Amino acid sequence: MSGTAQTQEQGFHAGRVIQLAVTAALGGFLFGFDTAVINGAVTPMQEAFGMGAGVTGFVVSSALLGCMVGAYFAGRLSDKIGRVRVMVIASALFTISAIGSTFAVGPVDMILWRVIGGLGVGAASVIAPAYIAEISPAHIRGRLGSLQQMAIVTGIFIALLSDYAIAAAAGGAGNEFWFGLDAWRWMFFTEVIPAVIYGALALSIPESPRFLVHQGREDEARKVLSSVLTEGVDDRISEIRRTIIRDRATSLRDLLKPTGGLLPIVWIGIALSVFQQFVGINVIFYYSSTLWQAVGFTEDDALQQTVITSVTNIVVTVVAILLIDRIGRRRLLTIGSAGMFVALGTMTIVFSQAPLVPNDAGELEPVLSDSAGIVALVAANLFVVFFGMSWGPAVWVLLGEMFNNKIRGTALGIAAAAQWLANFAISSSFPSMAEVGLWFAYGFYTIAALASLFFVLRFVPETRNKELEDME
C-alpha cells in the first residue's frame, strides 16, 4: 500500500499534522537549547564572576527552579488564554533570558535571568506535548509525541555546536569576541534567534481544538480538526467534551488511597522521574566541557567532545523511537539501566585511580593518562547511548500512558515537578561533589543506575499495546 493511500485510509492529512506538531515541538528545541547552552560558558563565567563551586552550581541549576514554576502554571494558564498564547509567552521569556544573561554583571542577576528562562522551559515542556496530543490522530500520537524528545536533544546539539563554534572563533570562551563582549556571553545571546522564530511560528498555527471546545467555540474547533482529519471530526468533538467534563472533576484527592497516602502508581511515576535524573545525565550536558578540561583536555577538545556526545544522543533517540513499540517499555528501561550501571561504574573506577595534580590555582585535580582518557571518553558516550535509547524517551512515554484517565493530568504534573526538583538537586550538587572527587560523583550515579534496574524489574508496569482506557 502506498504511503498516500495509507494516509487517506487512516483519515488524516499527514502534511498538516506534521506541520503543526513540528511547530509545537520547537518548544522542546528551546527546552534543550536553554538547558545546554550554559555548558561552554560555565568555566569563563565562574572566573569572570569569581564564583566558588557552590555558587556556580546554583547559577547553572537555578533555571530549574523556574522550570518547576513554569510547568506548574503553564497548564492552568493555557486553559484560560490558550495553548498558542502560552507558546508566545514562553518565546518572550526565552528572549528576555537570553538578552539578560548576555549582559549579566554578576551571579545574582545571572540567576534571575536563568530563572526567567526556566519559566519558559517549564511552560514549553508542558504545552508542546499537550498541543501535539490534542491535534494528533490517536494512532500516530506516539510517533508525533516523540518529536518533543527529538527536538530537545536537537536543541542540546545545536547549543553545544554553537558554543564550540563561538569559542573556536574567539580563540577561547573567555576571550573577547564581537563588539567587545566575551565569547561566553555570545553563547547566551545565540538563543535569541530560535526564541524569536518559535514565537513567530507559534502565531501561525491554530489554537488547540480542546481549548476551543472548552471555551464554547465548537465551530472553530471543528474547523481546526477538519484541517487535520478527513473523517471522524464530530466523534472527536464529542470525545473532547467528555474529557473536559471528566477533567473538571479531577483533583489531588483522586491520587490518594482510601486508607491515605498516594496511590502506588503515582509513586512509581515519581520514582521514574527521580531515577531519570539521579543517574546524572544532565551533568554531562551542563558540565561536560568543564569536566573534561578538569582532567587534562584542552578547551577546544572538551567542547568538541560535548558536540560528539550530543550527536550520539540524537542518534540513539531515533533508535529508541524505533524500538519502544517493538520490545516494550520495561525491557528498554532494563537494558538502559544495566548499560548505564556498567558505563558509570567504569568512569567511577577510572577517576578513582587518576593521580591528583595541582592546577594553576594550586587546587588538586585528577589527570587522566592517554589510555585512561580514552576509556573515560568511551564510557561517557556509552552512558549517553544507554540513557538516550531508554530512560530519556521511555520515561516520558510511560508517564503519558501509565495513569488512568481520571488521574492522568494531575499525576503527570506531580511526576514532572518531581523530575525538575531531582534535576535541580543533581545539577546544583555536582560542583560540590566533584570537589570531593569525580569518583564520588560518578559513584553516586552508578548506585542510582543499579537501583533503577531493580526498581524497573520489581515495580514498573508494561504499557505496550494497551489502550489508555485500560490503564488501572
N, C-alpha and C positions, 0 to 999 in steps of 0.2 A: 504494500500500500504506500502510495506516495505521501510525503510529508504534508502537502496541501490537502489531499483527500482526508488524511487522518485528522488534521486540524478541524476541517469542516464537520467531520463526523462527531468530534468531541464537543463541538458547539462553542467555539471562541475564536476571536480574531487574534492570532498569535502576535503579529507585529505590534498591535496596540497594547496588548497585555505586557509584552516585554518592555515597550517604551515607558509605560507607567511604572513598572517595577524597577527598572534601571534608574529612573529619575529619583524615586523614593530611596533607593539603595545608596545614592550619593551621600545620604546622611551617614551611612556606615563608613563610606570613604573618609569623610571628615572625622568621624569617630576614630578610625585608625590613624589618620594623619596627625590629629591633635595629640594623641597619647604618645606617639613615637617621635615626633619632631624634636622633642627636647633631648633625645639621645645624644646627638652630636654636640649639643650646647652645654651639657652638664659640667664638664671639666673647666672650660673657659669661663662659664658663668660663675662657678664656685670660686675661681680665682679672682674674677672681677669684683665680686661682692664680698670676698673674704669670709666665706661661709664654712662652718665646720660640717662634719659628716651628718649630724642630726638635723641641722637646718637644711642642708642640701636635700636630704631625704624627704623632708616635709615640703619643700618647694616643688620637687618633682611630683610627689604624690598628692599635693593639695588639690589638683584638678579633680581628683576622685571624690572629694567632698562635694564639689559642685555637681558631679555626676549623680550622686545619690539624691540630691535635692531636685535636680533637673528631671531625673527619671520619675521621681515621686509625683511631681506636679504636672508633668507633661500630659499624662493620661487624662487627668481631671480638666486641665486647660483645653485640651483638644476636644473634649466633649462639649465645651462651652463655645469655643471660637472656631473649631475645625482643625483637621489634620494639616492642611496646607498652610494655614496661618502659623501654626506652631513650627512647621519646617522653616518658614521665613524668619521667625523669631530666632530659631536655632542658628540660621545663617548669619543673622546680625550679631549674635553672641560670639560666634566663631571669629567674625571680622574684628569686633571690638577687642577680643582677647589677643588676636594676632598683632594688632597695632600696639596695644598696651604693652605686651611682652617685649616687642621690638625696642621700645623706648624706656623700659623699666630702669629705675635708678638704684634699686636695692631689693633685698629679699621680701620685704613687706609688700611693696606694690606688685612684685612679680607673683607672689601668692594670690593677690587679689585678681590679677589678670588670668592666672591659671584657673582659679575657681570660676570666673565668668565663662571661660572656655569650657570648663567642666559642665556647667549648666547646659550648654549647647550639646555636648557629648551625651549627657544623660537624656535630654529630650530626644535627640536623634536615635538613641539606642531603643527607645520605646516606640516612637512614631513611625520610623521606617518599616520595621516588620509588621506593625499593626496595619499600616496603609496597604502594604503588599498583600497581606492576608485578606483584607477587605475588598480588594478589587480583583483577586485571582480566582479562576475556576478551581474548584476543590481538588480535582485530580492532578493539577500541576502546582498546587500551592507549596508543596515541599521543595520542589526544584526552584521555584521563584523565590521562596523564602531564603534559600541558600545563597542567593545573590547578596544578602546582607553580610554574611560571613566573608564571602569573596571580596566584597567592597572594603570590609575592614582590613583584611590582610593586604589588599592592593594599596590602600591608604598608607599602611605601615611601610610598604615597599617604597612608594613614591616619596614619603617623608624622609626615609633614610637615604634614598638616592639623591634627593636634593641637598641633604646635609653633606653628603660626600662631595657632590659637585661644587658646592659653595666653599667648603673647606679647602678643596684642591685648588680652586681658582684663586683663593686668597693666600694660599701657602700655609694655611693653618686656621682652625676655627677661632683662635684668639687674636688673629691678625686683623688689621683694618682692611675693610673692603670698600664698596661703593659709598660715596658721599660721606666718608669719614666714620661710618658705622662699622663696628667689628663684625666679622663674618657670622659669629653665632647669633647675632641679633637679626641678620638677614634670614637665618634659618626659620625664625619665628614668623617673619614678615611674609614668607612664601605662602603661608596658609590663607592669606587674603584672596588669592586667585581662586582656589577651589571653593572657598566660602561664598564669594560673590556669585560664581557660576551656579552653585547649589541653590541660592536664593532665587536667581533669575529663572532657573528651570522649574523650581517648585511653583512659581506663579503661572507656569504654562500648563500645568496638569489640573484636571478637575478634582473637586472635593470628593472625599470618600462617600460612597453611597450609604454606608452605615450612618455617618454623621448626618447626611441629608434626610434620611428617614427619621432619625432621632429628632430632627428639627421640624418634622412635619412637611418636608419638601420632597414628597414622593415622586412628583413629576420630574424633578431634576435628577433624583436618584435613578429613576427608570432610564433617563437619557444617558447617564454615565454608564449604567450596566449594559445598555443596548450597544454602546461603542465597544464593549468588551466581549459580550456574549452574543451568540447567534440564536440562542434558544434558552428557555427557562428563566427569562427575566422576572416574570411575575412570581415564580416559585422562589427566586432569590429574595425578592422584596418581602415575601411572606416570612421567609426564614429569618431575615434581619429583624422584622417586627417581633417575632417570638424571642430572639436573642436579647433584644433590648428590654423586653418585659422581664426576662429571667435575670439579666444583669442588674436591674434596678433592685431586685430582691436580695442581691448578694452583699454580704458584709463579713467583717472579720470573725464574727461568731460562727460562720459556716466552716471555718478552718479548725474549730475545736471539737474534740471528742465529747460525748455526753458526760463522761466522767472527769472532764477537764484536760487541759493540755492540747497541744497541736496534734492534728491527725498525722499518723505515721508517714503518709505520702508527702505531706508538707515538709516534714523533717528530712525526707530523702531529697527533695528538691533543694532545700537549703544546703545540705551536705554536698550535693553535686556541685553547687555553685562555689562553696568554700574550697573543696578539693581542687577545682579547676584553677583556682588562684594560688593555693598553698604549695603547688608543685614548682612555683617560681617562674612561670612562663613570662610574666611581664618584666621581670628583672632582666631577661635577655633583651627585650625591646626598649626598656628605659635606660639601662646601664651598660649594655654590652660594649659600647665604644670605650667607656671609662674602664670597664673590667679588663678588656684585652690590653689597653695601654698600661694598666697596673701590673701586668705580668710580663711586660717587656716588648709588646708590639708597638710599632710606630703609630702615630695618629692616623696616617693615611691607610696603613694596613688594617687598623682597627675598624675604620669606617667602611673599608671595602668588605670586611667580614660581616658587618651588620647588614650590608646590602645583599650579600650572598645568602645570609640567614633568612632575610625577608622573602627572597625569591623562592627559597626552599619551602617557606610557609605557604606561599601561593600554590605551588605545585601539589603539595600534599593535601591542601584543602580540596583541590579538584579530585584527588584520589578518594577523599572521604565522601564527597558527593556521589561518586560512582559506587562506593561500597556500602553506604549506610542502609540502603534498602535491600541490598543483596544478602549481607551476612548478619544484619541486625545491630541494634544499638549496644546491647550488653557485650557482645563479642568484640565489637570495635573498641569499646572502652577498656575491656580486659587486655587486649593486645597493646593498647596505648599505655596502660598503667605498667605493664611488665616491661615494655621497652623503655619508658621514662625512668623506671627504677634502675635499670642497668646503666643507662646513659648518665644519669645524675650520680649514681654510685661511682662510676668511673671518674667523673670530674672531682668528686669529693676526695678520692684516693690520690689523684694527680696533684691537687692543690695542697693536700696534707703532706706530700713528700717534697714539695718545692722549697728550696732554700730561701731564707729571708735576707734581703739585701737592702741597705739604706738607700732611699731615693734622694733627690736634691734637697728636700726639706728635712732630711735626717730621719724620716719615718721608715720603718721596716716594711718591705713589700715582697711578696713571693715572686720569684723569677723562674720561668719555665725554660728548661733546655729545649733544643730544637725538636727532639723526639717527643718530649712531654707536651710541647706546644701543639704538635700535630695531633697527638692523642686527645688533648683537650678540645681542639677545634672540631675533630670528628665527633666526639661525644656530645658537644654542644649542639651541633647540627642534627645529630641523631635524636637528641631530645626534642628539638623543634619538629622533626619528622614525625615522631610518635605522638606528640601532642597535637600537631596540626591535622593528622589523619584520624584523630579520635576525640579527645576531650575538648578541642577547640569548637568544632561544629556540633558534635553529638550532644553536648550538654544543652545547647540552645534548642536543638530539635526535641530532646526529651522534655525539657521544661514546657514546651508548647504542646506536648502530646499527653503527658502522664497524668495530668489533673483532669477530673471530670468537669463537665460543662458548668456545673453550679459554682465551683470554686476556682476555675482556671485563671481568670483575670487577677483576682486578689492574691492567690497563691503564687502566681508568676511574679507579681510585683514584690512580694516579700522575698522570694528567692533571688530576684535581680538585685534588690537592696543588699542582701547578704553578700552577693558577688562583688559589688562595688566596695563594701566595707572590708572584705577579705583582701581585695586588690590594694586598697589603701594601706592595710596593715603590713602586707608583704613588701610593697614598694617603699614605704617610709622606713621600714626596719632594716632594709638591705645595707645601707651605708654603715650603720652601727654594727650589724652582724659581720660585715666584711672587715671591720676594724679588729674584731676578734680573730678573724681568719676566713678566707674564702671557703676553706674546707668546712667551716662551721655552718656557713650559709647554705652551701650545697648539700651538706649532711642533713640539714633540716628538710630541704626539698626532697631528698632521697627518701626519708622516712615518710613524708606525706604521700609520695608516689606509691610506696609499698602499702600504706594504709588504704589508699584509694582502690587498690587492686582487691583487697579483702572486702572492702565496702561494696564494690560492684557485685562481686560474686555472692554476697550474702543478702543484699537489700534491693538492688536496682531492678525494677521490672522490665520486661521486654515489651516494647510498644509496636514493633514492626507488624504490619498487616492488620492492625486493629483500628476500627473506626473510632473517632473521637467520642462518639456517643456510647461506646462500650467500655470506656475507662471507668474504673470503680472509684 
